[in-house]
Amino acid sequence: MPITRRIFLRNGALAVAGTAAIPSFLTRAAYGALDSGNRAKRLVVIFQRGAADGLNIVVPHGEKAYYAMRPSIAIPQPSRNAIGGAIDLDGFFGLHPALAPLKPLYDRKLLAAVHAVGSPSTTRSHFDAQDYMETGTPDNKGTADGWLNRYLAVKGTCDECNLAKTPFRAVSMTPQTPRILEGTSATVAMNSLDEFSVRATGSSAERLEALYRTGSADLVHGTGAEMFDAVKMLRAANPQKYLPQNGADYPRSQFGLRLLQIAQLIKANVGLEIAFADVGGWDTHVNQGSSTGQLAQRLDDFSRSIAALVTDLGDKMDDVVILTMSEFGRMARENGNRGTDHGHAGALFVIGGHVKGGKVRGRWPGLEQEQLFEGRDLALTTDFRSVFAEVVSDHLGARALDRIFPGFAAAPRDFLGLV
């Protein structure tokens, strides 16, 4: 009998459940997977901090005004003879040439771009805009928790929806817990799997609490034994010896290595549901560059890292969605320093096996003077919460969206076609 992916997962779960050396929370996770009859859905969230230039990432090469406003930094139109031209997607939009590793995902209909998307807040402050995007409550500085943490609380744990009570349900590959994961639900933040093992080897609850962020110290103390079991399990997995599969080639950058470790956690079957990583360097006020230069270098690392993650996960991408975001876009016109200043709407990507990809989503508002927001920026036509709400509801199965995004009435879904 051929070994199918489903049989492999089922037999793998039985093997884990029958191994006495495996931590108890992993045993619960294994039996839970069998009882539910459903494969676990996972979400990988990537924050491009610094306000990425959506107009040079998903290039409106069919828009004349784009070239008029960016004489030195615009991406050339697609052409067989043009060096560094945009990679055409649909005759109007194209990808920055440094995003070439993502084009096969678009062609396979795994990737959808959303343009003219962002926050309805008019702030041009990085700090405030990131806070609003991570809390999911634009212009409300009083929100105490992040929308991903609220999702964890709304979705519940094992007793409610057969999710394992694992310390690794939500993991951020960052030095500290990001705003998006702050709240009462338990999360883990770490620079790397190796560092997690090193920092969590002490016996004091204080050292453990530095990694395991929750709203209750009692929960940290109460799960300490299983956390140390988890450390032993990660050591046994030997992160330094991990070999990506399917020919995946991660950049040796910090971002690339963090996505590699997210792949490792997904494959380790430790109950990971939410993974978060961020990458900076998008605040391109000076010498942004066009097809080459500062932005192109950042996009090269960004796209090769994401493409490697997708390749490495292989058919596991059937159950994974990758969501990218940035706090706002850049000004439509280039500035006097051949860069771009803080803007308004931007672009993001949604990647996954059940994404209705191969399209650029969102209503394009145009770049003529009368179409610009405040006479200077790409206008907003899609609230970021519409995209995020569809991801958590249609992919992760969350309900009670009014609790995850309070004060926001999500429009009818099927924007991305997630199933």
C-alpha positions as CSV (number, residue, x, y, z in Angstrom):
1,M,0.0,0.0,0.0
2,P,1.5,3.4,-0.9
3,I,2.3,5.7,2.0
4,T,0.2,8.8,1.7
5,R,0.7,12.0,3.5
6,R,-2.4,11.4,5.7
7,I,-1.3,7.9,6.7
8,F,2.2,9.2,7.5
9,L,0.7,11.8,9.8
10,R,-1.6,9.4,11.4
11,N,1.1,6.8,12.1
12,G,3.5,9.5,13.2
13,A,1.0,10.7,15.8
14,L,0.5,7.2,17.1
15,A,4.3,6.8,17.4
16,V,4.6,10.0,19.4
17,A,1.7,9.1,21.7
18,G,3.2,5.8,22.4
19,T,6.6,7.1,23.4
20,A,7.0,7.5,27.1
21,A,9.9,10.0,26.8
22,I,7.7,12.5,24.9
23,P,6.3,15.4,27.1
24,S,2.7,14.9,28.1
25,F,1.4,17.9,26.2
26,L,2.7,16.2,23.0
27,T,0.8,13.1,23.8
28,R,-2.3,15.1,24.1
29,A,-1.6,16.8,20.8
30,A,-1.1,13.5,19.1
31,Y,-4.4,12.0,20.3
32,G,-6.1,15.2,19.7
33,A,-5.1,15.2,16.0
34,L,-6.5,11.7,15.7
35,D,-9.8,12.5,17.4
36,S,-10.5,15.6,15.5
37,G,-10.2,14.2,12.0
38,N,-8.9,17.5,10.9
39,R,-5.4,18.6,10.0
40,A,-4.0,21.5,12.0
41,K,-4.2,24.9,10.3
42,R,-1.2,27.3,10.8
43,L,-0.7,30.9,10.3
44,V,2.7,32.5,9.7
45,V,2.6,36.3,10.1
46,I,5.5,38.5,8.8
47,F,5.7,42.2,9.7
48,Q,7.8,44.4,7.5
49,R,8.7,47.1,10.0
50,G,9.4,50.6,8.7
51,A,6.7,51.1,6.1
52,A,7.5,49.2,2.9
53,D,6.9,50.9,-0.4
54,G,4.0,49.1,-1.9
55,L,4.2,51.0,-5.1
56,N,7.6,49.6,-5.9
57,I,6.8,46.2,-4.5
58,V,3.6,45.5,-6.5
59,V,4.3,47.9,-9.4
60,P,1.4,49.6,-11.2
61,H,3.4,49.7,-14.5
62,G,0.2,50.4,-16.4
63,E,-0.3,53.7,-14.6
64,K,1.3,56.6,-16.4
65,A,1.2,58.8,-13.3
66,Y,3.4,56.3,-11.5
67,Y,6.3,57.1,-13.8
68,A,5.6,60.8,-13.8
69,M,5.9,61.0,-10.0
70,R,9.0,58.7,-9.7
71,P,11.5,59.8,-12.4
72,S,14.5,58.2,-10.7
73,I,13.1,55.3,-8.6
74,A,10.2,53.9,-10.6
75,I,10.6,50.3,-11.7
76,P,10.8,50.1,-15.5
77,Q,7.9,48.6,-17.4
78,P,8.1,44.9,-18.3
79,S,10.1,44.4,-21.5
80,R,12.3,41.8,-23.0
81,N,14.9,44.4,-23.6
82,A,14.6,46.4,-20.4
83,I,17.1,45.6,-17.7
84,G,15.4,45.4,-14.3
85,G,11.9,45.7,-15.6
86,A,8.9,44.8,-13.5
87,I,7.8,41.2,-13.6
88,D,4.4,41.4,-15.2
89,L,1.5,39.8,-13.4
90,D,-1.7,40.8,-15.3
91,G,-0.8,43.5,-17.8
92,F,-1.2,46.3,-15.3
93,F,0.6,45.2,-12.1
94,G,4.0,43.6,-11.8
95,L,6.4,42.5,-9.1
96,H,9.7,44.3,-8.3
97,P,12.4,42.3,-10.1
98,A,14.0,41.4,-6.7
99,L,10.7,39.5,-6.0
100,A,11.4,37.0,-8.8
101,P,11.4,34.1,-6.3
102,L,7.7,34.8,-5.6
103,K,6.5,34.8,-9.2
104,P,6.3,31.0,-9.4
105,L,4.0,31.1,-6.3
106,Y,1.8,33.6,-8.1
107,D,1.8,31.4,-11.2
108,R,0.8,28.3,-9.1
109,K,-2.0,30.4,-7.7
110,L,-0.6,30.1,-4.2
111,L,0.0,33.8,-3.8
112,A,-2.4,36.8,-3.9
113,A,-1.3,40.4,-3.6
114,V,-3.6,43.0,-2.1
115,H,-3.0,46.6,-3.1
116,A,-4.2,49.9,-1.7
117,V,-4.6,48.1,1.6
118,G,-3.7,49.4,5.1
119,S,-5.0,51.3,8.1
120,P,-7.8,53.9,8.0
121,S,-5.7,55.9,10.6
122,T,-4.1,58.9,9.0
123,T,-1.1,58.8,11.3
124,R,2.4,58.9,9.8
125,S,4.1,57.8,13.0
126,H,5.8,54.4,12.7
127,F,5.2,53.7,16.4
128,D,1.5,54.5,16.3
129,A,0.8,52.8,13.0
130,Q,2.5,49.6,14.0
131,D,0.6,49.7,17.3
132,Y,-2.7,50.1,15.5
133,M,-2.0,47.3,13.1
134,E,-0.9,44.9,15.8
135,T,-3.8,45.7,18.1
136,G,-6.3,45.7,15.3
137,T,-7.9,48.9,16.6
138,P,-6.8,51.9,14.5
139,D,-6.6,55.3,16.4
140,N,-7.3,53.6,19.7
141,K,-4.3,53.8,21.9
142,G,-6.1,52.2,24.9
143,T,-6.2,48.6,23.5
144,A,-4.2,46.4,25.9
145,D,-3.8,43.3,23.8
146,G,-2.9,42.3,20.2
147,W,-5.4,40.8,17.7
148,L,-3.5,37.5,17.4
149,N,-3.6,37.1,21.1
150,R,-7.3,37.8,21.1
151,Y,-7.7,35.2,18.4
152,L,-6.0,32.6,20.6
153,A,-8.4,33.5,23.4
154,V,-11.5,33.4,21.2
155,K,-10.6,30.1,19.5
156,G,-10.0,28.6,22.9
157,T,-7.9,25.6,23.9
158,C,-8.1,21.9,24.0
159,D,-11.4,21.7,26.0
160,E,-13.2,23.8,23.5
161,C,-11.8,23.0,20.0
162,N,-9.4,20.1,20.5
163,L,-6.3,22.3,20.4
164,A,-3.4,21.0,22.4
165,K,-2.3,22.8,25.5
166,T,1.2,23.2,24.3
167,P,3.7,26.0,25.1
168,F,4.4,26.3,21.4
169,R,0.9,27.1,20.2
170,A,2.0,30.7,19.4
171,V,5.7,31.4,18.9
172,S,7.4,34.7,18.0
173,M,10.9,34.5,16.6
174,T,11.8,37.8,18.2
175,P,13.7,38.9,21.3
176,Q,10.6,40.0,23.0
177,T,6.8,39.4,22.7
178,P,5.5,41.6,19.9
179,R,2.5,43.8,20.4
180,I,0.4,41.6,18.2
181,L,0.8,38.6,20.6
182,E,0.5,40.5,23.9
183,G,-2.4,39.5,26.1
184,T,-3.8,36.9,28.4
185,S,-3.2,33.9,26.2
186,A,0.2,32.2,26.5
187,T,2.9,32.8,23.9
188,V,6.6,32.2,23.5
189,A,9.2,34.7,22.2
190,M,12.7,33.7,21.3
191,N,15.5,34.7,19.0
192,S,16.2,31.2,18.0
193,L,15.5,27.6,19.1
194,D,19.1,27.3,20.3
195,E,18.7,30.4,22.5
196,F,15.4,29.0,23.9
197,S,17.2,25.9,25.0
198,V,20.0,27.9,26.6
199,R,17.8,30.5,28.3
200,A,15.3,28.0,29.6
201,T,17.7,25.6,31.3
202,G,17.6,27.4,34.7
203,S,15.4,26.3,37.5
204,S,13.9,29.6,38.5
205,A,10.4,30.6,37.4
206,E,11.7,34.1,36.7
207,R,13.9,32.9,33.8
208,L,11.1,30.8,32.4
209,E,8.7,33.7,32.6
210,A,11.0,35.8,30.5
211,L,10.2,33.4,27.6
212,Y,6.7,32.4,28.4
213,R,4.6,35.5,28.3
214,T,1.1,35.2,29.8
215,G,-1.2,37.3,31.9
216,S,-0.9,35.0,34.8
217,A,2.2,34.1,36.8
218,D,0.4,31.1,38.2
219,L,0.0,29.7,34.7
220,V,3.7,30.1,34.1
221,H,4.6,28.3,37.3
222,G,2.0,25.6,36.8
223,T,3.2,24.7,33.3
224,G,6.9,25.0,34.2
225,A,7.5,21.2,34.2
226,E,6.1,20.8,30.7
227,M,8.1,23.8,29.5
228,F,11.3,22.1,30.6
229,D,10.0,18.9,28.9
230,A,9.6,21.0,25.8
231,V,13.2,22.2,26.0
232,K,14.4,18.6,26.2
233,M,12.3,17.8,23.1
234,L,13.8,20.7,21.2
235,R,17.3,19.6,22.2
236,A,16.5,16.1,21.0
237,A,15.4,17.6,17.6
238,N,18.9,19.1,17.4
239,P,18.1,22.4,15.6
240,Q,21.7,22.8,14.4
241,K,21.4,19.6,12.3
242,Y,18.2,20.5,10.6
243,L,18.2,20.0,6.9
244,P,15.6,21.9,4.7
245,Q,13.8,19.7,2.3
246,N,12.8,19.8,-1.4
247,G,15.9,21.8,-2.3
248,A,14.9,24.8,-0.2
249,D,17.7,27.3,0.1
250,Y,17.3,29.9,2.9
251,P,19.4,33.0,2.9
252,R,21.8,33.1,5.8
253,S,20.3,36.4,7.0
254,Q,18.6,36.7,10.4
255,F,15.2,36.8,8.6
256,G,16.0,33.7,6.6
257,L,17.2,31.8,9.6
258,R,14.0,32.7,11.5
259,L,11.8,31.4,8.8
260,L,13.9,28.2,8.7
261,Q,13.2,27.7,12.4
262,I,9.5,28.3,11.9
263,A,9.5,25.5,9.3
264,Q,11.3,23.3,11.8
265,L,8.7,23.9,14.5
266,I,5.9,23.2,12.0
267,K,7.5,19.9,11.1
268,A,8.2,19.0,14.7
269,N,4.5,18.7,15.4
270,V,4.8,20.5,18.7
271,G,1.3,22.1,18.4
272,L,2.4,25.3,16.6
273,E,-0.6,27.2,15.4
274,I,0.7,30.8,15.1
275,A,4.2,31.9,14.2
276,F,5.4,35.5,14.0
277,A,8.6,37.1,12.6
278,D,9.5,40.6,11.7
279,V,12.1,42.2,9.4
280,G,13.1,45.8,9.4
281,G,14.9,48.2,7.0
282,W,11.9,49.4,5.0
283,D,12.1,53.1,5.9
284,T,13.6,54.3,2.6
285,H,13.8,58.1,2.9
286,V,17.2,58.4,1.1
287,N,18.6,56.5,-1.9
288,Q,15.8,54.0,-2.1
289,G,16.9,52.8,-5.5
290,S,14.9,51.3,-8.3
291,S,15.5,47.8,-9.7
292,T,18.7,47.8,-7.7
293,G,19.7,49.5,-4.5
294,Q,18.6,49.6,-0.9
295,L,15.0,48.5,-1.4
296,A,16.0,45.8,-3.9
297,Q,18.5,44.3,-1.5
298,R,15.8,44.1,1.2
299,L,13.3,42.6,-1.2
300,D,15.8,40.0,-2.3
301,D,16.3,38.6,1.2
302,F,12.5,38.9,1.9
303,S,11.4,37.0,-1.2
304,R,14.1,34.3,-1.1
305,S,13.4,33.6,2.5
306,I,9.6,33.3,2.0
307,A,10.1,31.1,-1.2
308,A,12.5,28.9,0.8
309,L,9.9,28.5,3.5
310,V,7.2,27.5,1.0
311,T,9.5,25.1,-0.7
312,D,10.7,23.5,2.5
313,L,7.2,22.9,3.8
314,G,6.1,21.2,0.6
315,D,2.6,19.8,0.8
316,K,2.3,21.1,4.3
317,M,1.5,24.4,2.7
318,D,-2.0,22.9,2.2
319,D,-2.6,23.8,5.8
320,V,-0.5,27.0,6.1
321,V,-1.1,30.6,5.3
322,I,1.6,33.2,5.2
323,L,0.4,36.8,5.8
324,T,2.7,39.8,5.3
325,M,2.0,43.3,6.5
326,S,3.6,46.8,6.9
327,E,2.3,49.7,9.0
328,F,1.7,52.0,6.0
329,G,3.1,52.6,2.5
330,R,5.2,55.4,1.1
331,M,4.5,58.7,-0.5
332,A,3.5,58.4,-4.2
333,R,6.1,61.0,-5.3
334,E,9.8,60.5,-4.7
335,N,11.4,63.1,-2.5
336,G,14.5,65.2,-3.1
337,N,16.8,62.5,-1.8
338,R,15.7,59.9,-4.3
339,G,13.7,58.2,-1.6
340,T,10.1,58.2,-0.4
341,D,8.5,59.7,2.7
342,H,5.8,58.2,4.9
343,G,2.6,57.5,3.1
344,H,-0.8,55.9,3.6
345,A,-2.0,52.7,1.8
346,G,0.4,50.0,0.7
347,A,0.5,46.3,-0.4
348,L,0.6,42.9,1.3
349,F,0.8,39.2,0.3
350,V,-1.2,36.2,1.3
351,I,0.3,32.8,0.4
352,G,-1.1,29.4,1.0
353,G,-2.4,26.2,-0.6
354,H,-6.0,27.4,-0.3
355,V,-5.5,31.0,-1.2
356,K,-7.3,32.1,-4.3
357,G,-4.0,33.3,-5.7
358,G,-2.7,34.4,-9.1
359,K,-4.4,37.7,-8.8
360,V,-3.9,41.2,-7.4
361,R,-6.8,41.9,-5.1
362,G,-8.3,45.2,-4.0
363,R,-9.8,48.1,-5.8
364,W,-7.1,50.3,-7.5
365,P,-7.8,54.0,-6.7
366,G,-5.4,55.5,-9.3
367,L,-2.5,57.9,-8.9
368,E,-3.7,61.0,-10.7
369,Q,-3.5,64.1,-8.5
370,E,-7.3,64.1,-7.7
371,Q,-7.2,60.4,-6.8
372,L,-4.4,60.7,-4.2
373,F,-5.1,60.7,-0.4
374,E,-4.4,64.2,0.9
375,G,-2.9,65.0,-2.5
376,R,0.2,62.9,-1.9
377,D,-0.4,59.2,-1.1
378,L,-2.0,56.1,-2.5
379,A,-5.6,56.1,-1.3
380,L,-6.9,53.3,0.9
381,T,-9.6,51.0,-0.5
382,T,-9.2,47.9,1.7
383,D,-9.0,48.1,5.4
384,F,-6.3,45.7,6.7
385,R,-8.8,44.2,9.1
386,S,-10.9,42.8,6.2
387,V,-7.9,40.7,5.0
388,F,-6.9,39.7,8.6
389,A,-10.5,38.8,9.5
390,E,-10.8,36.5,6.5
391,V,-7.6,34.8,7.3
392,V,-8.5,34.0,10.9
393,S,-12.1,33.0,10.1
394,D,-11.8,31.1,6.9
395,H,-8.4,29.6,7.4
396,L,-8.2,29.2,11.2
397,G,-11.9,28.8,11.8
398,A,-12.4,31.6,14.3
399,R,-15.8,33.0,15.0
400,A,-16.8,36.0,17.1
401,L,-14.8,38.4,14.9
402,D,-16.2,41.3,16.8
403,R,-14.1,40.2,19.8
404,I,-10.9,39.8,17.7
405,F,-11.5,43.1,15.8
406,P,-13.7,45.2,18.1
407,G,-15.5,48.0,16.5
408,F,-15.0,46.7,13.0
409,A,-17.8,45.1,10.9
410,A,-16.1,42.8,8.5
411,A,-17.5,42.8,4.9
412,P,-18.8,39.6,3.4
413,R,-15.8,37.2,2.9
414,D,-14.4,35.4,-0.1
415,F,-12.0,38.2,-0.8
416,L,-9.1,35.7,-0.8
417,G,-11.1,32.6,-1.4
418,L,-9.7,30.8,1.6
419,V,-11.4,27.4,2.4
